[in-house]
Amino acid sequence: MRFHPTPPRLAFVFALALVSLLGAASSAAASPVAWLWSGGVTEHSAVVTTRVTAEGEVTLRAEAEGGVAVEARPLLEAPMEQGRLLRFALEGLAPDTVHALSLRDAPGRPLDDETRELRTFPRPGQPTSFRFALSSCARDPDSPVFSAAMRQGARFFLHTGDFHYSDIAINQVELFRAAYDRHLSAPRLRAMLARLPMPYQWDDHDFGPNDSDRRSPSRPASLRNFLELVPSYPLPVRDEETAELGGPTDHAFTVGRVRFILSDLRSRRDPPGRRMINAAQDAWLREELRAAKGRYPLIFWVSSVPWNGAPGGGTDRWQGYPEHRAEIANFIRDEGITGVCILSGDAHMTAIDDGTNADFAEGGGAPLRIFQAGPLANRGSYKAGPYSHGARADTPEGGRLYQFGLVDVEDDGTSIRVRWSGREGADGVGDQVLRAQRWGSGPIEHEFIVR
């Protein structure tokens, strides 16, 4: 049985998305709250960042229906081009519960009358069925994909990199704040973030210049902006540079019996040394995978660049780091870790491989399923490949692609059924399953079971 949102909930989400989108532009102009981004969500907590133009003290209130309200004061306040950036940490929330969010002034009055909400995650290890959306590479801020994700009943939106294309090479945090702000203020993204959390990991264009790595001249400012503006989960990796720069931005989270691991493949990448991540990141990744074995049947590893492809075929992706790729694949095989799937960004296409073309362990034994979903708003580009279930990146003349992926997870406590489907997002609805244009001609979808 395939998991889908129940009809009443789906109808409610569709209507809510339509109302939110229609009112987003006028609300943004009238409200002192430019945007609100929630992330770092667990069963009891969340991190929220926002830009406000209101002066004076501002608090964040989270209230569950019939429950106790939680209020938080900002942990951080920083200037922005218009208004100020505030960062909050909410604690003591009810598990798997919708909380109404409101920003309030010193007397306790809401700053506006817009509806915003946050649904916490269930307790880790609890069998949970859910749907989420994912995509990357937004050259335009106001992608219709964000509306489609809401209309499809996604529980959260996983952003796998290239939040913007500012390619900042100047070491000024204000430039990064402004670049993120332009996208966060766009009506469709703003409306989606009022309803859905957005876990996120960067890639090159939002970390620094095109194809950027640890040598980026803007790295300190970029890391600082991530630490301040992005409502991330805790960043546990510590290395010799952490005290000076902050980061790297590797992190992980859990939904039910599914573990998500997000690797920072930019801020410590060492092309001369042929290492995609440094020793501390590599050790953390392996420990995360080892700890998930036997505890989480399904493990989603987020790689902001494509995993598959022949060695040497692409210097800015795993193809260009074949020895490091083989080390990780060998580890997964040798440790007997099953249920590992890769969700990736960077390539402006939607593609699926069932592991047929993605086993890079020496001698084989680690076929990893891959879901390459995107772009949010960009011209198409085929990278790596082939993909067992095909790929789609052909772009209409003078146009752009608006694509995303949907992941359905149905967990009955014994096994987890997973369905991936590449979706057309240009219509802002997302009902249409994409059909392959290369390496196949059928629908780009894949279903499998893990135990």
N, C-alpha and C positions, 0 to 999 in steps of 0.2 A: 504493500500500500504506500502510495506516495504522499508525502507531507505537503499540505497546502494550508494557508490560513483559513479558518472557518469562514463561511460566507458572510455572517453578520459582521465579523471583525474586518474582513476584506472590504466590504461595502463601506464600513465606517472609515477605514483608512483612506479609501479612494475619495470619499466626500471631504474628509479632513484635509487631504493633500490639495484638492481643488480649491477649497476655501483659503487655505494657507497661501497658495501660489497667487491667487487673484488679489489677495490683500497684502502681499509681501512688499511690493514696491511702495505703496502709500504708507504702510506701517513703518517701513524703514525710514522714510522721509520724516515722519511725525515723531517717532520714538527716540528718546535719548539713548536707547540700547541699540547700537549699530549691529551687533550680532552676539550670539551666545553659543559656545562650542563645548559640549560635554564629552568627556572621555575618561579613561582610567576607571571604568565601571567594574565594580565587584558586587557581591551580594549585599554589602552594607555601606559602600562608599562610592564616591565619584570625584573627579576633578573637573572643574568648570572654569573656562576663561571667557572674557567678554571685553568689548570696547564700549565705554559709555561716555557720553558728553555731559552728563549731569555732574554738577559740582557737589562737594560735601561728602559725608560718609555714605557708603553704599554697602548693604549686606545682601546675601543670597539666602532665600528661604525655600526649603523643599518640604512639601506636605503631602502625605498619602491620605487618600479619602478615608475618613474615620480614624486616622492615625495621628501620631504625634508629629508636630512640625519640627524641623531641624533648621537652625540658622547658622550661617558661617560669615565671618569677617574675612576680608581679603588677606591672603598670605603675601601677596606681592602687588605693588602698584607701580606702573611705569608710564611715562609719557608716550603718546602717539601723536601723529600729525593732527588728528582731530580727536580730542578727548584724551582718555587714558585707558591703559590696559589693566585689568584686574584679574587676579587668579585666586580661585577658591578651592578648598578641600571640604567636601561634605562627608560626614561620618554619622554612624548610627541610623542609617536608612533601613527600611524593611526589605527583606529579600524578595526578588521576583515580583516587584510591586511598582506601579506607576506613581510617580511623585510629581505634583505640580510645582514648577519652578517660577520664582518671581524675584526680581531685584528690587530692593526697597531703600528708601532714604532713611535719614536718622529718626524721624518720627514713626517710621514703620509703614509708610505709604508706598504702594507699588510705583515704580517709575513709569510704567505704561500698563495698558490693559491687554496686551498680547498674551496668547496662550502658549506656554512652553511646558514641556514635560520631560521626565527622565524615568525610564524603566530599568530598575536594577536587574542584575543577573541572578539566577538561582544559585543555591549553594553548590560549590564544586563537588563533583561526583554524583550529583542527582541526575538521573536520566531526564533529558530535556530535548524536546523537538523544537526547532527554530529555523528561521530563514534569514540569511543576510545577503547583502549585495556587495560587490567589489568592482573596482576599476582604478585607472591611473591616467596620467598624462592629460592635463587640462590646460590647453593653450587658451581657451576662452573661459572666463570666470563662470558664466551663467549657463552651464550645461543642462539640457533637459533630462539627462540621466538622473539627476538628483530628484526630480519630480517622479520619474519612473520608479526609482527605488522605494519611495514612499507608497506609491500606488500598488506596488507588488507586495506590500506588507512586510518589508525587511525589518528585522529587529535592530540592526545596526548597519552602517556602511563602512566597509574596510577599504581605506585609501592606501594603495600600494605604491605611491610615489609620483613625483613631478606634480606637486600641488599647484605650482605655477611655473612659468617659463621666463623668469626675470634674469636668470643666468648671472647672478650677482658676483662680481669679482672684487668688489671694494669692501674692506673690512669695517662696515658700519652697520650696527644692529638695526638702526632706524630704517635702512633700505629693506631689510628682511621683514620687519614689522609691516611696512607699507605694502610690500608685495603680497603677503598673506591677507592683509586687510582688504585689498581690492577683490580678492576672491571670496572671502568670508562675507563681504557686504553684498554680493550679488544676490538677487532676489530668490532664485531657486535653491542655491546652497543655504542661504540664510533660513529659508522656510523649512528645509529638511532638518537642519541642525536644531530647530526649535522642537523637533520630535524625536530625532534619532542621534545616538552617540556616533562618533566617527573615530575609531582607532586608525592610526596613521604611522607610516614609516616613509622617510624621504628617499629620493633618488638624486640624480645629478643636477637637473635644472633648478630644483628647489633647494638643494644643498649648496650649490655654487655654480660655476660655469658649466657648460656642456662637457660631459665625460669627466667630471671633477672627481678628485680623490683627496687623500690626506694632504696633498701639496697645495690645495686651493688657498689663495691669498685671503679669502673671506671666511675661512673655517672658524676662527674664534667667534666672530659675530653670528655666524649661522648656528653654532652650537648654543650660544647664549640665547638666541631667539627661540630655539626649540625648547630649552629649559624653562623659559618664561611664558611663551605664548601657546605652545602646544599642550593640551590637557592630557598628558601621557600617563601611562602606568609608571611605576618606579623603574629607574634605569640602574640595574644592579651591577653592570660590568665596570670594574675599576682597573686602570692600567697606569703606566708611568705618566701619562699626560692628563689624567682626569682632574687632578688638583688645579692644574693651570687652565685647562680649556673647558672641562665639563664633558659629560658623555663618556663613551659613545652611546648611541641611542637605542641599543638593543633592549628589548623588553618582551614580556610574555603575559598572557592572561588566559582565563579558563571560562568556558560556558558549558555547564553541565558536565559531560564526560568527554569534552573536546578541548584540547590544548592548542593554543595559538602561540607561535614563536615568531617574533619579528626581528630580523637581523639588520643591523646598520651596515650596509655594504659600501659606504662612501667615506665616512669621516676618518677611518683608519686604513682604507685600502692602500696597498703598497704595490704598484705596478712593477717597479724594478725588482722587488723581491718575489713577485708572482704570488702575492697573498691577497685574497679578496677581503679577509678580515684578519685582525692581528691575533696574537697568541691568547690574550685574555678573552677576546670575543669567541675564539674557536673553542677554548676550554668551557666557556659558559654554554655555548650551543650544545656541545657534546653532553654536558651535565644535564641540561634541560631535556635532551632526547632520552638520556639514560633514566632520568627520574620519571619520565612519562611512560616508559615501558611497563606494561602490566597495570597501569593506573588509568591511562586514557587510551581507549581503543583507537581514537582518531586524533592525529596530530597534523595540524596545518602549519607548515613552515612558510613564512612570507619572505620571498626573495624578490627584491625590487628590480632584478634583471633576470633575463631568461636563463634557465638551467641547462636545457638540452642543446644539441648541435655538435657537430664534429669539432675536435680540438683545433684551435687556431682560427676558427671561422669568424670570430668576433672578439676584438680585443677589449671591448668594454663590458663584456658579459662573461659568464662562466666558461664559455668556449676558450677564452683567452687565458684561463687559469686552470688548465686540465689537471695538473697534479694536485692542486688544492681540492678541486671537485672530486677527484678519485679518492682522496683521503677521507672526505666526509662520507662518500658512498660506501667505502670500505668499512668505516666505523658503524654505519647503520646496519650493514649486512652482518658484520662480525659480532655485534651486540645483540643481534636477533630482534631488532626494533621494527615492529610492523605498524601498519596504518599511517605511515608518513606520506603526506601529499604536499605538493608545492603550489602555492598561489603566487603568481608573479606579475610584475609590471614592466615598464620601460618600452616594450614592443607595442606599437600602435595597431594591435590586432586582437582578435579573440580566437583562441585555439585551445584544444584539449588533447592530451596524450594519456593513454591508459598505462603507461610505463614501458610500452613496446620500444620506444625510441629514447628512453631516459634512464637507462641502466649504465652507470659509469663506474661501477666497482670493478676492480681488476679481476678479470675472469667472470664477471657478472654476479648476480645475486642481490642487486638492490634496485629493482625497477620501481621508480617513483612516479605516481600519477601527477600530472601537471595541468593546472587551469590557468591559462594566460588570458586575462580579461581586460579589455580596453579598446580604444581610448575613450576617455570622458569627452574630449573635444579636440580632435587633431586629424591631420591627414594620416592615412594608413601607411604601415611599414611592416613587411614580413621580416622576422628575425629568427635565427636558429632553424629548428625543424629537422626532419619532418614531424608532423603530429598525427597520431593514429586516427583522430576524429576530425582532422582537417582544421583549416584556419580561414579567417576572413579579414582582409585588410584593403581590398580594392576600394578606392575612393572616387566618388562622382567628380566629374570635371569641375574644378573650381570650388569644390565643397570640402566638408569635413565629416569625419565619422563620429558618431555618438553611441558607443557600445559599452556594455557592462556585463558582469556575470551574476547569476543568482545561484546560491547554494542552499539546498534544502537538506536539513539534518533531521532524520526521524529515528529516535532512540527509544526502544521498548524495554531497555534495561538489560537485554541479553545480547542484542546486536544493534548496529547503527547502519541504517540505510542512507546513502548519500546520493543526491542527484545534482549534477552540475548542468547548467544551461546558459549558453551565450545569448544575450538579448540585445535587440535593437532598442536604443533609447531615444532616437531622434523625435519620436512622437510624444515623449514625456509619459508614456503609458507602460511600455516594456513587455507587452504580451507576446510579441513576435520573437520566436526562436531563430537565431541566425543560421544560415546555411553556408557550408564551406565553399570557398572559391579556389583554394589551393590544397593539395594533398587529400582531396575528397570533394564530395558534392552534397553530402547529406547534412542533417541538422547537427549543429555543434552542441551536443549534449552527451552526458555519460552518467550511468548509474552503477553503483557498486555497494557492497556490504562489507563492513569490518566488524570484528568481534573481539 
